[in-house]
């Protein structure tokens, strides 16, 4: 069982940064999704894809993975770069 540990990104549709400090443990899919013969929706028999565990820090998530024998890789978030500019720059 493999998993990915990452920090939740900021929502692009809103300006707030709620829950961006949380670390998430996601499980990798065991089987590919296939279309349902009746409706055509993509589905899978793998229930692990639906599990998302939240942690307060990267160390807690890594400790949980090692404690339960989950092979996890940590995906480090790149630092945020802010592009500061003034409103007056639009008229130069």
C-alpha positions as CSV (number, residue, x, y, z in Angstrom):
1,X,0.0,0.0,0.0
2,X,1.6,3.3,-1.1
3,X,0.5,6.8,-0.2
4,X,1.3,10.4,-0.8
5,X,1.7,13.1,1.9
6,X,1.3,16.7,0.8
7,X,0.2,20.0,2.1
8,X,-3.2,21.1,0.9
9,X,-3.0,23.9,-1.7
10,X,-4.9,27.2,-1.6
11,X,-8.3,27.1,-3.3
12,X,-8.0,29.0,-6.6
13,X,-11.6,30.1,-6.6
14,X,-11.5,32.0,-3.3
15,X,-9.0,34.4,-1.7
16,X,-9.0,32.8,1.7
17,X,-6.3,30.4,2.9
18,X,-8.4,28.2,5.2
19,X,-7.0,24.7,5.9
20,X,-3.9,25.3,3.8
21,X,-1.7,24.4,6.8
22,X,-3.1,20.9,6.9
23,X,-1.1,17.9,5.7
24,X,-3.0,15.2,3.8
25,X,-2.3,11.5,3.4
26,X,-3.8,10.1,0.1
27,X,-3.6,6.5,-1.0
28,X,-2.4,5.6,-4.5
29,X,-5.0,3.8,-6.6
30,X,-4.6,0.0,-6.8
31,X,-6.5,-0.4,-10.0
32,X,-7.5,1.7,-13.0
33,X,-10.9,3.2,-13.2
34,X,-13.2,1.7,-15.8
35,X,-16.5,2.9,-17.3
36,X,-19.7,1.5,-15.9
37,X,-21.5,-0.6,-18.5
38,X,-25.0,1.0,-17.8
39,X,-24.3,4.7,-17.1
40,X,-20.8,5.1,-18.4
41,X,-19.5,6.7,-15.2
42,X,-15.9,6.0,-14.3
43,X,-15.6,3.8,-11.3
44,X,-13.3,1.4,-9.5
45,X,-13.6,-1.3,-6.9
46,X,-10.7,0.2,-4.9
47,X,-12.1,1.8,-1.7
48,X,-8.8,3.2,-0.6
49,X,-9.0,6.0,-3.1
50,X,-11.9,7.6,-1.1
51,X,-9.8,7.8,2.1
52,X,-8.1,11.2,2.9
53,X,-6.5,11.6,6.3
54,X,-5.7,15.1,7.6
55,X,-2.9,15.9,10.0
56,X,-1.6,19.1,11.6
57,X,2.0,18.5,10.6
58,X,4.2,16.5,8.3
59,X,5.8,14.6,11.1
60,X,2.4,13.4,12.4
61,X,1.5,12.1,8.9
62,X,4.9,10.4,8.5
63,X,4.6,8.8,11.9
64,X,1.1,7.5,11.1
65,X,2.3,6.0,7.9
66,X,5.3,4.2,9.5
67,X,3.2,3.1,12.5
68,X,0.7,1.4,10.1
69,X,3.2,0.1,7.6
70,X,2.2,2.4,4.8
71,X,4.9,3.2,2.3
72,X,4.6,7.0,1.9
73,X,6.4,9.7,0.0
74,X,6.4,13.3,1.1
75,X,5.7,15.9,-1.6
76,X,7.2,19.2,-0.4
77,X,5.3,22.4,-1.2
78,X,7.3,25.0,-3.0
79,X,7.5,28.4,-1.3
80,X,4.9,31.0,-2.3
81,X,6.2,33.9,-4.3
82,X,4.1,37.0,-4.1
83,X,4.2,39.5,-7.0
84,X,3.7,42.8,-5.3
85,X,2.6,45.7,-7.5
86,X,0.8,48.9,-7.1
87,X,-2.5,49.9,-8.8
88,X,-0.6,52.8,-10.4
89,X,1.5,50.3,-12.3
90,X,-1.5,49.7,-14.6
91,X,-1.2,53.2,-16.0
92,X,2.5,53.3,-16.9
